[in-house]
Amino acid sequence: MRVSTVLLALIVLFTFPVWIGLIAGGFGILIGIMGAMFGAVFGLVGAVFGAIGAVLEALFDGIFGWGHHWNFIGFPHFRLNGFGLAVLVIIIALVWGRPANRKDEGAG
């Protein structure tokens, strides 16, 4: 009885660092997976906000000429200010709202 107790105590004593290592490794894996999930979620949120900002910047830069001019993407920059846009909208409204010229309106 005494030999088995001593043998069990020696096994526990010598394998205790392995147990601590396995527990710490499992804890590290769990924390790493949680960090990866948080990173993916907040990275996706950042990408959505970045895309919204890029669209707004492109609109304001295209309409008013505002925005930064240091992007290296070949996005076309139209230099149409607010007055040019107003003239364009008025021309489109006049052309669109003009009654169609119907030759055969009275035939029938």
DODO-768350 format. One record per residue: residue number from 1; residue in one letter; z, y, x of N, C-alpha, C, O in turn. Coordinates in nm, 3 decimals, padded with zeros to 5 digits. Each point is the difference from the previous one (the first is absolute). Layout:
BEGIN
   k r     npz     npy     npx    capz    capy    capx     cpz     cpy     cpx     opz     opy     opx
 NUM a       Z       Y       X       Z       Y       X       Z       Y       X       Z       Y       X
...
This chain:
BEGIN
   k r     npz     npy     npx    capz    capy    capx     cpz     cpy     cpx     opz     opy     opx
   1 m  00.000 -00.118  00.082  00.000  00.118 -00.082  00.000  00.126  00.088 -00.071  00.096 -00.030
   2 r  00.148 -00.097  00.135  00.011  00.117  00.085 -00.129  00.024  00.077 -00.036  00.115  00.024
   3 v -00.035 -00.220  00.015 -00.125  00.014  00.076 -00.107  00.061 -00.087 -00.076  00.084  00.049
   4 s  00.068 -00.121 -00.175 -00.103  00.056 -00.087  00.028  00.148 -00.029 -00.094  00.078 -00.016
   5 t  00.221 -00.040  00.010  00.034  00.142 -00.022 -00.037  00.083  00.122 -00.054  00.110 -00.014
   6 v  00.083 -00.161  00.132 -00.035  00.070  00.123 -00.151  00.007  00.015 -00.053  00.104  00.039
   7 l -00.016 -00.212 -00.069 -00.147 -00.002  00.009 -00.061  00.100 -00.098 -00.094  00.071  00.035
   8 l  00.147 -00.066 -00.155 -00.049  00.096 -00.099  00.027  00.144  00.044 -00.084  00.088 -00.020
   9 a  00.197 -00.062  00.078  00.033  00.134  00.048 -00.093  00.040  00.115 -00.042  00.116  00.008
  10 l  00.011 -00.211  00.083 -00.092  00.031  00.109 -00.142  00.026 -00.051 -00.069  00.090  00.048
  11 i  00.026 -00.168 -00.144 -00.134  00.022 -00.058 -00.008  00.138 -00.065 -00.097  00.073  00.021
  12 v  00.199 -00.037 -00.098  00.003  00.132 -00.063  00.003  00.110  00.106 -00.069  00.100 -00.013
  13 l  00.148 -00.118  00.116  00.013  00.101  00.105 -00.131  00.021  00.075 -00.038  00.114  00.027
  14 f -00.032 -00.221  00.005 -00.123  00.013  00.077 -00.120  00.040 -00.086 -00.095  00.059  00.051
  15 t  00.097 -00.091 -00.179 -00.114  00.034 -00.085  00.020  00.130 -00.077 -00.090  00.043 -00.073
  16 f  00.206  00.020  00.087  00.028  00.124 -00.072 -00.100  00.113  00.036 -00.044  00.070 -00.091
  17 p  00.008 -00.051  00.218 -00.099  00.103  00.032 -00.137 -00.026 -00.066 -00.071  00.094 -00.037
  18 v  00.037 -00.222  00.023 -00.127 -00.033 -00.067  00.008  00.039 -00.147 -00.096  00.053 -00.055
  19 w  00.208 -00.077 -00.009  00.016  00.038 -00.140 -00.010  00.151 -00.017 -00.069  00.049 -00.090
  20 i  00.138  00.024  00.178 -00.005  00.147 -00.007 -00.144  00.048  00.022 -00.046  00.091 -00.068
  21 g -00.024 -00.152  00.162 -00.139  00.039  00.026 -00.090 -00.027 -00.120 -00.084  00.083 -00.034
  22 l  00.102 -00.199 -00.030 -00.081 -00.032 -00.117  00.029  00.096 -00.117 -00.091  00.044 -00.069
  23 i  00.219 -00.014  00.049  00.036  00.092 -00.109 -00.055  00.140  00.029 -00.054  00.065 -00.089
  24 a  00.068 -00.019  00.213 -00.051  00.133  00.035 -00.152  00.005 -00.008 -00.057  00.101 -00.043
  25 g -00.009 -00.209  00.083 -00.146 -00.004 -00.010 -00.047  00.004 -00.145 -00.096  00.071 -00.032
  26 g  00.163 -00.146 -00.055 -00.035  00.004 -00.143  00.024  00.137 -00.061 -00.080  00.048 -00.079
  27 f  00.192  00.015  00.117  00.028  00.136 -00.048 -00.106  00.098  00.049 -00.044  00.088 -00.074
  28 g  00.003 -00.103  00.199 -00.104  00.088  00.055 -00.134 -00.019 -00.069 -00.072  00.097 -00.023
  29 i  00.038 -00.220 -00.011 -00.125 -00.026 -00.071  00.005  00.063 -00.139 -00.097  00.062 -00.044
  30 l  00.210 -00.077 -00.026  00.011  00.060 -00.133 -00.010  00.152  00.005 -00.071  00.060 -00.081
  31 i  00.141  00.003  00.174 -00.005  00.146  00.012 -00.140  00.045  00.041 -00.048  00.103 -00.048
  32 g -00.018 -00.178  00.133 -00.137  00.034  00.040 -00.097 -00.008 -00.115 -00.088  00.084 -00.013
  33 i  00.102 -00.186 -00.071 -00.087 -00.013 -00.117  00.024  00.114 -00.098 -00.094  00.055 -00.056
  34 m  00.221 -00.020  00.036  00.030  00.113 -00.089 -00.056  00.130  00.056 -00.052  00.082 -00.075
  35 g  00.062 -00.063  00.205 -00.056  00.121  00.062 -00.151  00.004 -00.013 -00.057  00.107 -00.022
  36 a -00.009 -00.222  00.034 -00.145 -00.004 -00.016 -00.039  00.034 -00.144 -00.100  00.068 -00.022
  37 m  00.178 -00.116 -00.075 -00.030  00.032 -00.140  00.016  00.149 -00.027 -00.085  00.062 -00.064
  38 f  00.196 -00.004  00.113  00.020  00.145 -00.017 -00.110  00.078  00.070 -00.049  00.100 -00.053
  39 g  00.011 -00.143  00.171 -00.106  00.069  00.073 -00.133 -00.007 -00.072 -00.075  00.098 -00.003
  40 a  00.044 -00.213 -00.056 -00.126 -00.013 -00.074  00.001  00.088 -00.124 -00.101  00.065 -00.031
  41 v  00.212 -00.062 -00.042  00.007  00.080 -00.122 -00.012  00.149  00.033 -00.080  00.070 -00.062
  42 f  00.158 -00.023  00.158 -00.005  00.142  00.033 -00.130  00.037  00.071 -00.044  00.115 -00.010
  43 g -00.016 -00.207  00.081 -00.132  00.025  00.057 -00.105  00.016 -00.108 -00.089  00.084  00.011
  44 l  00.098 -00.166 -00.116 -00.093  00.012 -00.112  00.020  00.132 -00.074 -00.097  00.065 -00.038
  45 v  00.222 -00.026  00.018  00.028  00.129 -00.065 -00.055  00.115  00.085 -00.059  00.094 -00.053
  46 g  00.078 -00.102  00.183 -00.054  00.103  00.089 -00.151  00.005 -00.003 -00.059  00.108  00.006
  47 a -00.005 -00.224 -00.014 -00.147 -00.003 -00.007 -00.050  00.062 -00.130 -00.101  00.070  00.001
  48 v  00.171 -00.095 -00.112 -00.040  00.059 -00.129  00.014  00.152  00.006 -00.091  00.072 -00.041
  49 f  00.205 -00.023  00.090  00.020  00.145  00.011 -00.100  00.061  00.097 -00.048  00.111 -00.022
  50 g  00.017 -00.180  00.128 -00.100  00.049  00.095 -00.138  00.009 -00.061 -00.074  00.095  00.025
  51 a  00.038 -00.194 -00.107 -00.131  00.003 -00.067 -00.006  00.114 -00.101 -00.102  00.068 -00.010
  52 i  00.210 -00.047 -00.065  00.004  00.110 -00.096 -00.012  00.133  00.074 -00.074  00.088 -00.043
  53 g  00.145 -00.074  00.152 -00.010  00.123  00.079 -00.138  00.021  00.058 -00.048  00.113  00.006
  54 a -00.017 -00.221  00.037 -00.135  00.013  00.055 -00.099  00.044 -00.107 -00.089  00.080  00.027
  55 v  00.104 -00.134 -00.148 -00.089  00.041 -00.110  00.022  00.147 -00.034 -00.096  00.074 -00.018
  56 l  00.222 -00.032  00.007  00.028  00.140 -00.030 -00.049  00.092  00.112 -00.055  00.106 -00.027
  57 e  00.074 -00.147  00.151 -00.048  00.080  00.111 -00.152  00.010 -00.001 -00.055  00.107  00.027
  58 a -00.012 -00.216 -00.059 -00.146  00.003 -00.005 -00.049  00.090 -00.113 -00.098  00.073  00.017
  59 l  00.167 -00.077 -00.132 -00.040  00.087 -00.111  00.019  00.148  00.035 -00.092  00.080 -00.017
  60 f  00.210 -00.046  00.066  00.025  00.141  00.032 -00.084  00.047  00.118 -00.041  00.116  00.005
  61 d  00.015 -00.204  00.089 -00.084  00.038  00.112 -00.144  00.017 -00.045 -00.070  00.090  00.047
  62 g  00.025 -00.175 -00.138 -00.137  00.011 -00.049 -00.021  00.120 -00.090 -00.105  00.064  00.005
  63 i  00.204 -00.032 -00.087 -00.016  00.111 -00.095  00.027  00.134  00.067 -00.081  00.092 -00.011
  64 f  00.193 -00.079  00.080  00.042  00.129  00.051 -00.016  00.015  00.150  00.018  00.110  00.053
  65 g -00.052 -00.217  00.017 -00.012  00.008  00.144  00.134 -00.009  00.071  00.009  00.030  00.118
  66 w  00.096 -00.072 -00.191  00.132 -00.013  00.061  00.007 -00.135  00.070 -00.091 -00.081 -00.009
  67 g  00.198  00.060  00.078  00.026 -00.133  00.058 -00.019  00.002  00.149 -00.042  00.100  00.058
  68 h  00.075 -00.211  00.004 -00.013 -00.012  00.145 -00.142 -00.046  00.032 -00.066 -00.065 -00.080
  69 h  00.022  00.101  00.196 -00.137 -00.034  00.041  00.001 -00.082  00.127 -00.091  00.011  00.082
  70 w  00.192 -00.094 -00.066  00.008 -00.079  00.121 -00.015 -00.148 -00.028  00.028 -00.082  00.088
  71 n -00.071  00.044 -00.209 -00.015 -00.143 -00.026 -00.127 -00.050  00.068 -00.099  00.072  00.013
  72 f  00.104 -00.195  00.030 -00.108 -00.057  00.078 -00.088 -00.092 -00.084 -00.089 -00.066  00.053
  73 i  00.113  00.063 -00.183 -00.082 -00.081 -00.088 -00.118  00.085 -00.043  00.016  00.121 -00.020
  74 g -00.131 -00.178  00.006 -00.119  00.076 -00.034 -00.008  00.036 -00.147 -00.106 -00.017 -00.061
  75 f  00.215  00.065  00.003 -00.001  00.040 -00.141 -00.071  00.133 -00.012  00.032  00.093  00.073
  76 p -00.129 -00.081 -00.164 -00.073  00.127 -00.011  00.089  00.111 -00.053  00.070 -00.018 -00.100
  77 h -00.073  00.131  00.165  00.077  00.116 -00.042 -00.095  00.102 -00.061 -00.081  00.061  00.070
  78 f  00.091 -00.042 -00.200 -00.081  00.099 -00.068  00.074  00.132  00.005  00.117  00.006 -00.036
  79 r -00.182  00.097  00.078  00.063  00.132  00.009 -00.033  00.082 -00.124 -00.071  00.100  00.008
  80 l  00.122 -00.145 -00.120 -00.022  00.066 -00.128  00.133  00.060 -00.042  00.094 -00.073 -00.032
  81 n -00.085  00.207  00.032  00.127  00.061 -00.037  00.013  00.006 -00.152 -00.085 -00.054 -00.072
  82 g  00.190  00.119  00.023  00.025  00.005 -00.144 -00.109  00.071 -00.077 -00.033 -00.041 -00.112
  83 f -00.024  00.147  00.169 -00.107  00.073 -00.069 -00.125 -00.085 -00.012 -00.065 -00.002 -00.105
  84 g  00.031 -00.068  00.210 -00.117 -00.088 -00.007  00.020 -00.111 -00.101 -00.094 -00.038 -00.070
  85 l  00.215 -00.014  00.062  00.029 -00.103 -00.100 -00.011  00.056 -00.141 -00.051 -00.067 -00.090
  86 a  00.099  00.191  00.069 -00.010  00.062 -00.133 -00.146  00.020 -00.039 -00.037 -00.026 -00.115
  87 v -00.046  00.070  00.209 -00.143  00.017 -00.028 -00.062 -00.134 -00.034 -00.080 -00.010 -00.093
  88 l  00.114 -00.092  00.166 -00.054 -00.133 -00.026  00.041 -00.052 -00.137 -00.083 -00.058 -00.071
  89 v  00.208  00.079  00.032  00.048 -00.044 -00.132 -00.071  00.078 -00.110 -00.036 -00.059 -00.102
  90 i  00.016  00.188  00.120 -00.068  00.081 -00.102 -00.145 -00.045 -00.015 -00.050 -00.011 -00.112
  91 i -00.018 -00.015  00.222 -00.140 -00.046 -00.008 -00.008 -00.135 -00.070 -00.087 -00.020 -00.085
  92 i  00.176 -00.072  00.119 -00.001 -00.132 -00.067  00.030  00.016 -00.148 -00.061 -00.068 -00.082
  93 a  00.156  00.156  00.045  00.032  00.020 -00.141 -00.116  00.061 -00.075 -00.026 -00.038 -00.114
  94 l -00.046  00.132  00.174 -00.115  00.061 -00.066 -00.114 -00.100 -00.019 -00.063 -00.004 -00.106
  95 v  00.037 -00.075  00.208 -00.108 -00.099 -00.011  00.037 -00.109 -00.099 -00.085 -00.045 -00.076
  96 w  00.207  00.002  00.076  00.044 -00.108 -00.087  00.010  00.046 -00.146 -00.033 -00.076 -00.092
  97 g  00.077  00.197  00.071  00.018  00.050 -00.136 -00.126  00.057 -00.063  00.002  00.036 -00.117
  98 r -00.111 -00.026  00.192 -00.126  00.053 -00.052 -00.058 -00.095 -00.103 -00.005 -00.121  00.023
  99 p -00.040  00.174 -00.138 -00.058 -00.091 -00.100 -00.132 -00.058  00.051 -00.078  00.068  00.068
 100 a  00.056 -00.190 -00.100 -00.121 -00.069  00.044 -00.122  00.058 -00.072  00.010  00.038 -00.117
 101 n -00.120 -00.032  00.183 -00.122  00.052 -00.057 -00.069 -00.112 -00.079 -00.063 -00.087  00.060
 102 r  00.074  00.089 -00.192 -00.055 -00.108 -00.082 -00.128  00.047 -00.065  00.002  00.093 -00.081
 103 k -00.112 -00.154  00.113 -00.130  00.038 -00.056 -00.023 -00.059 -00.139 -00.063  00.061 -00.086
 104 d  00.115 -00.179  00.067 -00.027 -00.068 -00.127  00.118  00.011 -00.095  00.026 -00.093 -00.076
 105 e  00.046  00.204  00.080  00.116  00.016 -00.083 -00.040  00.014 -00.148  00.070 -00.051 -00.087
 106 g -00.180  00.119  00.059 -00.040  00.023 -00.139 -00.093 -00.109 -00.053 -00.031  00.001 -00.119
 107 a -00.014 -00.091  00.200 -00.091 -00.104 -00.047  00.079 -00.111 -00.067  00.083 -00.065  00.062
 108 g -00.108  00.046 -00.183  00.069 -00.110 -00.057  00.011  00.008 -00.144  00.058 -00.089 -00.062
